[in-house]
Every structure is written in structure tokens, then in C-alpha cells.
Amino acid sequence: ELLRETPFSYCRDNEQLVQGEIDLIWKTDKECILVDHKNFPADKKWGTKIVLDDRSDNKFYVKKYFPQLGDYRAALSAAGMNVTHIFVFYAVLGCLVEIKFE
């Protein structure tokens, strides 16, 4: 089952309420996969490199989305879903990056 633009509401441990929409949830009987879409125009200065390291000068720095994606995962887990994979899809570049939480 594919769920698109799924609204969610989640209360963090510090009682802060987080609300929004999850771009895409690919759900099966045993697991679900999250896909978050990011759109930006590619340009010559930045090229198509998406980095996972701590380079703060890269505006396409993937780790800056960890808090957002962590909230998505926590909300779905609290709803009883088994989140097995999380991806960020850079649509304009046609690039899919898997996010691994340690």
C-alpha cells in the first residue's frame, strides 16, 4: 500500500507536539518504508553531489533532515508500524539517498 501526503501528529518525550505530512509511506504487512521528497534546482556550483558528512557549506547536506525524519519514524513506530528503511529522494537530480539512524 502506498500512502501519500499522510498527516501525522506526534508528541516528543519533552512534550513538544510535532505535526506535518509524510511525503510517502510504502507499507506492507510486515514493514514500512519512508520516502521524503526534496526539490531544488541543481546548479554548476554545487553539482549533483549529496553529502552525508559534516560539511556545513553544502546546502544539500542530508543530515540536516535527520530530526524531521526521526520524528516521522517515531510517529509511525508509536502507531505500531515497523519502519525498516528511510530514504530522501532528490527529485530534480534523480538521486535517492538512504538514511541510516545509529
Beta strands, then each sheet from edge to edge (+ up, - down):
strand 1: 2-11
strand 2: 17-27
strand 3: 32-38
strand 4: 83-90
strand 5: 95-99
sheet 1: 1+ 2- 3+ 4+ 5-
end
